[in-house]
Amino acid sequence: DHVFNAVTRATHVHFVHCVQPHPPTTLSSANMMTNSRDILDVPFVRHQLRSFLFIDAVRANNRGYPERLPFRDFRRRFQCLLQEQSNVKAADSLIDALDDRSAVQKILEKMDIYEHRYRIGISQVLLRSDVLVELEEKRDLSLSGLVVDLQRACRRHLAHRWLAKRRIQELAIKCVQKNGLCYLKTREWPWWKLYTRVIPLLSMSRADEEQREWRDKLRNLESANNDLRLAKTKLEGEVVELEQLLRQRDQTSQNLSLTLENEAEARIQLENEIRLLQLKISATVRAEAESEERRDSSTSLADWSNHEKDQATQIQSYEKMIYSERS
């Protein structure tokens, strides 16, 4: 039983019952009853139905709620029934509802389904067999109405397009007819004949005038090009002269810089010699003054010789410094 219940819950199982129209017969009796094979034995068939418990199953099916649908599937399938209602606010409130249970309850109430014909469960709605058939019929009718409305709208759109196309064609035909009549009227007009004869001549004269204008433009451009070439050659000559002048000035500036450097070196050398001579003069003057003072004060000869040596070493150091600056 557990396996059977598990299989029935997991899948949709269908049973086929074979009902015999008459009881089985033997070979001897079958030959005698060849003409009675198509005859239905009502008591025998009724006995089979009672044995299979078909009548009880049908009664239980009619009294119970055999049809079960989840709330989401029921709402998705039968929500279109509210589109036929004249009250659009009810449909909008149903569409905006987030709870599938309340949505299923509203659908059943709007379809005038009495409460004893259905039960609302936790996740499913339980319906009697005739309720589901009734809802399916209403759904088919509503969808057929929507299809008819769609066909009507498509036909209206196609008719409008065809009518607009016909109007454009009619307007074009009228325009062509009007232009044809105007052409027939003006074809024999003398001025029109003159115009048709003069137009080619005007086109030829216009072409000649355009060619003349293009020739003048080409001539002007060539003269301007020649002038530009002459100006270019003249400017190139001036550039060459300026480059030569620039080179000469660079050479003179280099020569001047060399002479300035030589003069600076000579000036430095002369200044060093003047400084050396001044030192010698000052040293000799100081030595003479000191010698006179020491002579007057009767200083010793040794101190005088040491002082002379110091003066000589000082002069030699100055000379070395001058020679190093010259090198």
Buried (B, 14 or more C-beta within 10 A) or exposed (E): EEEEEEEEEEEEEEEEEEEEEBEEEEEEEEEEEEEEEEEEBEEEBEEBBEEEEEEEEEEEEEEEBBBBBBBEEBBEBBBBBBEEEEEEEBBEBBEEBEEBBBBBBBBBEBBEBEEEBBBBEEEBBBBBEEBBEBBEEBBEEBEEEEEEEEEEEEEEEEEEEEEEEEEEEEEEEEEEEEEEEEEEEEEEEEEEEEEEEEEEEEEEEEEEEEEEEEEEEEEEEEEEEEEEEEEEEEEEEEEEEEEEEEEEEEEEEEEEEEEEEEEEEEEEEEEBEEBBEEBBEEBEEEBEEBBEEBEEEEBEEEEBEEBEEEBEEEBEEBBEEBEEEEE
